Amino acid sequence: MTSPSLDALRHAVPSDIEREPHDYAIDGVLPRVAFRPGDRREVADLLHAADQHGLVVVPQGARTSLELGRPLGQYDVALSLLGLDRIVEYVPEDLTITVEAGLTLRHLQEELAARGQYLPVDPPPHDRVTVGGLLATARAGAWRGYLPAARDLVLGATAALPDGTLPKSGGRVVKNVSGYDLHRLHAGALGALGVIVEASFKLAPLPPATRLLALRARDERSAARLARDLWDSHLAARSVALLAPAAASHSGLHREPYVLLELAGVEAAVERSVEEARALAGRAGAQVEATEGEPWRRLRALAGESGATVLRMGVPATSLPELVGAAARAGCLAWGYPAAGSVIAHAEAGLDPAAVRALREQAQRHGGFLQVEAASTELRRQVDPFEHGDAEALRALKQQFDPRGTLNRGRWMEGV
Ligand SMILES: Cc1cc2nc3c(=O)[nH]c(=O)nc-3n(C[C@H](O)[C@H](O)[C@H](O)COP(=O)(O)OP(=O)(O)OC[C@H]3O[C@@H](n4cnc5c(N)ncnc54)[C@H](O)[C@@H]3O)c2cc1C
């Protein structure tokens, strides 16, 4: 496809970074052009040229979460970050690393594991996700509440802005962090405020021992109580999840209410925690089943299954069992993480808008919120995927970073 604006874009960067648009459809819509730059300067030059010509750019990594947010009204340029996949600086003795945004999480974790370290972010449904996508979505899963959120692990970042600049914020090492935390602003911004090209992270040592227990409860009430007790106790836990029966069955367990417990730490602490968890389970009349992690793997895979409707509700931990129950009654596979106060509802065949609104109202009555994590284009047109606490603040930020709406325009809300 050619036009004066696309030609200007092509002139701004080397021709060998252009790609076929048909590999970059989003919600069934093809971009007019696609590029895969090899360095940050090319990213910034592309953005700047697009900005000058009123073109809308969608930065993308592994393309696993492009259904998060509202369907875009305009999609001109696909900007793949997969060409920026280098490890820039790794200092194992400081537990810090700086990487380019297109590096996959799998590659990163493999490099770190060789030195007995890891980036302690929840394992996402797909391990091909990129570091940039991970930061831009800033999703939390089972480990939230036990380990820092992605935005708290970022020491600094460099982002390309539509004016062609590449501002840096924060630093590469823990002690250098100063000034405004702009890098934290990009975490969770869905690529609407800038294109992350590089990020520095705090790392953690790999826990020497891990153990997974599946606790089969007598009924939903005692499962909820057990999940709370496990969360309240001082176990070497990395996650606790409360599963409604259908979600348990889908995870390869019996069709009963379950609590999944993941322990991680030094061997002695994990062993002691196993004993304490057994004692708590015994008092609750629950049966302890050892697992090799298959239930977790299946749950995580569910969260990222394409074509399904996936909802996330954030509610106080005390309301979590009720919302897990409500989502299950609405026909979803449902589970919740008490430490994060989040409930995930998965409907393979989709949900109708009224059911989503009803769950949202219920979450709101409990002082919480509902976010649509993935759904058909149609559903995301009918139900706003997000609840905007402070729409004016969001608009003001967009105005500051991307006044012409070049980046992911409309993904958050009209024009933003
Ligand atoms: C339904 C669902 C549930 C999930 N739940 C969890 C969970 O609980 N815990 C968890 O850890 N992970 C979860 N994930 C995965 C997590 O969101 C991924 O890290 C994410 O998919 C990003 O990877 P990606 O490279 O595929 O990004 P993409 O899908 O390519 O992009 C996702 C978004 O980020 C933007 N983006 C991508 N790269 C950049 C960049 N360099 N700069 C600026 N913006 C960028 C895109 O424009 C888009 O808005 C879930 C994924 C799905 C689909």
The ligand as an ORCA input file, in Angstrom:
! r2SCAN-3c Opt
* xyz 0 1
  C      -6.219    -13.182     29.235
  C      -4.789    -13.035     29.679
  C      -4.507    -13.075     31.038
  C      -3.208    -12.931     31.481
  N      -2.955    -12.991     32.805
  C      -1.697    -12.854     33.246
  C      -1.397    -12.933     34.610
  O      -2.277    -13.169     35.425
  N      -0.119    -12.748     35.014
  C       0.866    -12.490     34.115
  O       2.008    -12.309     34.502
  N       0.623    -12.426     32.809
  C      -0.628    -12.609     32.362
  N      -0.886    -12.561     31.033
  C       0.214    -12.339     30.109
  C       0.740    -10.939     30.143
  O      -0.278    -10.000     30.014
  C       1.798    -10.842     29.081
  O       2.925    -10.473     29.711
  C       1.371     -9.987     27.932
  O       0.625    -10.842     27.157
  C       2.431     -9.245     27.184
  O       3.154     -9.952     26.278
  P       3.249     -9.711     24.711
  O       4.694     -9.594     24.395
  O       2.493    -10.786     24.041
  O       2.533     -8.301     24.459
  P       1.525     -7.915     23.280
  O       0.319     -8.782     23.341
  O       2.240     -7.874     21.998
  O       1.121     -6.438     23.728
  C       0.269     -6.239     24.826
  C       0.068     -4.742     25.056
  O       1.304     -4.140     25.373
  C       1.659     -3.147     24.410
  N       3.102     -3.299     24.194
  C       3.773     -4.410     23.806
  N       5.089     -4.169     23.780
  C       5.261     -2.885     24.161
  C       6.395     -2.034     24.338
  N       7.633     -2.461     24.124
  N       6.188     -0.757     24.740
  C       4.938     -0.289     24.978
  N       3.834     -1.049     24.821
  C       3.995     -2.325     24.427
  C       0.806     -3.424     23.203
  O       0.545     -2.261     22.444
  C      -0.453     -3.987     23.842
  O      -1.292     -2.958     24.288
  C      -2.169    -12.734     30.553
  C      -2.442    -12.711     29.186
  C      -3.739    -12.873     28.743
  C      -4.026    -12.880     27.264
*
